[in-house]
Amino acid sequence: MAFSLLAANQQSSPEMPTVAGKEPVTEEVHVVVPGMIGSRTFAYLSDLHIITLSEDMPESEREYLVSRQKWAANGDVTSEMQWPQWVEYLNAGDFDYVLLGADLLDFASEDTIRVFKEGLEKLKKPYMYIRADHDFLPYKGSALTERDTVELQKTVCGYSDVFTENFGDFILFGWNNSTSRMTEKGIQKWREVLAAGKPVIVLTHVPIKPLSDESLSRISQNLYRGEELLWGIDTSYYVPDDYTREFLESIYGVGSPVKEILCGHLHYTWDGYVSEGVHQHVFSPAFSGYIGIVEISGR
């Protein structure tokens, strides 16, 4: 697997739109699917953390939400302002497919979901959108419950415990809401994917803990007050149940069909192997101007 990171001033596509007044920094990942004829190019975007301030928000919450809005800004350009610029960038790019890897919202409200949906409706590329905790959770003091926000999310686009897309040479498997455990419906679909006998690319928000490389665990612990924000057999923050353990063991196992895991969540770039033959790339956040370019080919 090959990985490179190109700073904005190294890119050579002056006709492409900018985001927050700059060309995005691209994290380029090459995935090899043995026997594949031709190639496909996927764009990856996650951790935008859109924050829309509504008039009906209580004053007691506004100061905190304004601070979050500044945190998720690129210079003076808020995540809400960046979103239509990202859509324009994706539409202009030579991408076959778009991967939206969760935490596109900072919190779920009628306004944040409306803003996101309006942008998504203008996206001209096929896409897969998985969610995570920030895409569901309402802000403190909101009258909405998490059940309400799940129903709102269902109005945005397709909704399922997991998503799959068969590209012929490989299958894309998206774990929806990976900040929660794998569901019974999800593991049943995963078994069907394994039974198909094709190479698999996994889209998840929460990274998978490498078996023999502690660097990703250390990065998470350094960034998040000692917490290991990863899924693994022996992790203590995200604790697997039987379904999640089965999913993880099939990734770790010898001869796993998984060729690549694409994820975000940590707001930090990491590239390496979770087990022999199973590569993973953790992408930096979109709100800081990062986008993934995933090239998939037979060699």
ZAMARGU-4260 file (C-alpha; in steps of 0.2 Angstrom, whole numbers, plus 5000, padded with zeros to 4 digits):
<rodrens>
0) 5000/5000/5000 | 5006/5017/4996 | 5002/5033/5005 | 5007/5051/5002 | 5002/5068/5009
5) 5002/5083/4997 | 5002/5100/5005 | 4990/5113/4997 | 5004/5122/4988 | 5011/5106/4980
10) 4995/5103/4971 | 4994/5107/4952 | 4976/5109/4949 | 4972/5128/4948 | 4955/5125/4940
15) 4949/5116/4956 | 4938/5126/4968 | 4946/5130/4985 | 4940/5127/5002 | 4942/5141/5015
20) 4952/5150/5002 | 4965/5136/5000 | 4967/5121/4990 | 4964/5106/5002 | 4978/5095/5008
25) 4976/5078/5000 | 4980/5062/5009 | 4983/5050/4995 | 4981/5031/4998 | 4983/5017/4985
30) 4974/5001/4988 | 4978/4986/4978 | 4964/4974/4973 | 4972/4958/4965 | 4966/4955/4948
35) 4956/4971/4946 | 4956/4978/4929 | 4957/4997/4927 | 4955/5008/4942 | 4943/5019/4953
40) 4946/5035/4962 | 4937/5038/4979 | 4936/5054/4988 | 4936/5053/5007 | 4929/5066/5019
45) 4925/5065/5038 | 4926/5075/5054 | 4919/5092/5047 | 4909/5095/5062 | 4896/5107/5055
50) 4889/5119/5068 | 4874/5129/5064 | 4868/5142/5078 | 4850/5143/5079 | 4840/5158/5086
55) 4830/5146/5097 | 4846/5140/5106 | 4846/5145/5124 | 4859/5158/5129 | 4866/5147/5142
60) 4872/5135/5128 | 4877/5149/5115 | 4894/5153/5122 | 4899/5135/5122 | 4893/5132/5104
65) 4901/5148/5098 | 4918/5141/5105 | 4915/5124/5096 | 4911/5134/5080 | 4928/5143/5082
70) 4937/5126/5085 | 4930/5118/5070 | 4934/5133/5058 | 4948/5134/5046 | 4954/5152/5049
75) 4939/5162/5049 | 4929/5150/5038 | 4917/5140/5049 | 4913/5122/5045 | 4895/5127/5040
80) 4903/5139/5027 | 4915/5126/5021 | 4902/5112/5018 | 4895/5120/5001 | 4913/5123/4996
85) 4918/5105/4999 | 4903/5099/4989 | 4909/5111/4975 | 4926/5103/4976 | 4920/5085/4976
90) 4909/5089/4961 | 4923/5097/4951 | 4935/5082/4955 | 4938/5067/4945 | 4931/5055/4958
95) 4921/5040/4954 | 4913/5039/4972 | 4913/5049/4988 | 4915/5042/5005 | 4908/5052/5019
100) 4916/5045/5035 | 4905/5052/5049 | 4905/5067/5061 | 4901/5078/5046 | 4890/5086/5060
105) 4896/5092/5077 | 4879/5089/5084 | 4862/5085/5077 | 4848/5098/5076 | 4835/5102/5064
110) 4846/5116/5057 | 4863/5107/5056 | 4854/5092/5047 | 4845/5104/5036 | 4862/5113/5031
115) 4870/5096/5028 | 4856/5089/5018 | 4855/5105/5007 | 4873/5102/5002 | 4871/5083/5000
120) 4857/5086/4988 | 4869/5096/4977 | 4882/5082/4977 | 4883/5075/4959 | 4894/5060/4964
125) 4887/5043/4971 | 4892/5042/4989 | 4891/5032/5005 | 4887/5042/5021 | 4890/5033/5037
130) 4886/5041/5054 | 4894/5042/5071 | 4890/5049/5088 | 4892/5068/5083 | 4880/5065/5068
135) 4866/5059/5081 | 4869/5068/5097 | 4859/5083/5101 | 4867/5098/5109 | 4865/5100/5128
140) 4849/5108/5132 | 4841/5103/5115 | 4823/5098/5116 | 4827/5084/5104 | 4831/5066/5110
145) 4843/5055/5101 | 4828/5045/5094 | 4822/5061/5086 | 4839/5064/5078 | 4840/5047/5071
150) 4823/5050/5063 | 4830/5066/5056 | 4845/5057/5049 | 4834/5045/5040 | 4827/5060/5030
155) 4845/5064/5024 | 4848/5049/5013 | 4848/5030/5015 | 4849/5023/5033 | 4854/5006/5038
160) 4865/4997/5052 | 4878/4994/5038 | 4880/4999/5020 | 4887/4989/5006 | 4891/4993/4988
165) 4897/4979/4976 | 4909/4986/4963 | 4912/4970/4955 | 4930/4968/4959 | 4928/4972/4977
170) 4914/4976/4990 | 4913/4992/5000 | 4907/4989/5017 | 4902/5004/5028 | 4899/5002/5047
175) 4886/5015/5051 | 4887/5022/5069 | 4904/5013/5073 | 4905/5023/5089 | 4892/5010/5095
180) 4894/4991/5094 | 4891/4980/5078 | 4872/4975/5078 | 4865/4958/5074 | 4858/4965/5057
185) 4876/4972/5054 | 4885/4956/5057 | 4873/4946/5047 | 4876/4957/5032 | 4895/4956/5036
190) 4894/4937/5035 | 4885/4939/5018 | 4900/4950/5012 | 4912/4937/5018 | 4903/4923/5009
195) 4904/4932/4992 | 4923/4929/4992 | 4928/4946/4986 | 4941/4958/4992 | 4933/4970/5004
200) 4936/4989/5008 | 4929/4994/5025 | 4923/5011/5029 | 4922/5015/5047 | 4923/5030/5058
205) 4932/5023/5073 | 4949/5015/5068 | 4954/4997/5072 | 4968/4994/5084 | 4983/4986/5076
210) 4988/4969/5083 | 5007/4972/5084 | 5009/4991/5082 | 5006/5002/5097 | 5009/5018/5089
215) 4990/5022/5085 | 4985/5018/5103 | 4999/5030/5109 | 4993/5043/5098 | 4975/5042/5104
220) 4980/5041/5122 | 4991/5057/5120 | 4977/5066/5111 | 4963/5061/5122 | 4968/5060/5140
225) 4974/5042/5140 | 4959/5035/5131 | 4962/5022/5117 | 4948/5028/5105 | 4949/5012/5095
230) 4940/4996/5092 | 4950/4980/5097 | 4948/4963/5105 | 4956/4970/5121 | 4951/4989/5121
235) 4942/4997/5136 | 4934/5012/5129 | 4925/5004/5115 | 4921/4987/5123 | 4916/4974/5110
240) 4902/4962/5112 | 4900/4945/5103 | 4895/4953/5086 | 4908/4966/5087 | 4921/4953/5092
245) 4916/4942/5077 | 4918/4957/5065 | 4935/4961/5072 | 4942/4943/5072 | 4937/4941/5054
250) 4948/4956/5050 | 4962/4951/5061 | 4962/4933/5055 | 4974/4925/5043 | 4968/4926/5025
255) 4956/4941/5029 | 4948/4948/5013 | 4949/4965/5019 | 4962/4975/5009 | 4959/4992/5017
260) 4951/5001/5031 | 4947/5019/5029 | 4943/5029/5045 | 4944/5046/5054 | 4939/5050/5072
265) 4956/5054/5080 | 4959/5070/5070 | 4976/5064/5066 | 4984/5055/5051 | 4990/5038/5053
270) 4995/5024/5040 | 5000/5006/5044 | 4994/4988/5046 | 4981/4982/5058 | 4987/4964/5054
275) 4996/4955/5041 | 4989/4960/5024 | 4976/4972/5031 | 4981/4990/5029 | 4972/5005/5037
280) 4973/5024/5034 | 4966/5036/5047 | 4962/5053/5039 | 4964/5070/5047 | 4949/5081/5049
285) 4940/5090/5034 | 4937/5106/5045 | 4956/5108/5045 | 4956/5107/5026 | 4960/5088/5023
290) 4953/5076/5010 | 4957/5059/5006 | 4960/5053/4988 | 4959/5034/4987 | 4966/5026/4971
295) 4960/5007/4969 | 4968/4996/4956 | 4975/4979/4952 | 4993/4984/4955
</rodrens>
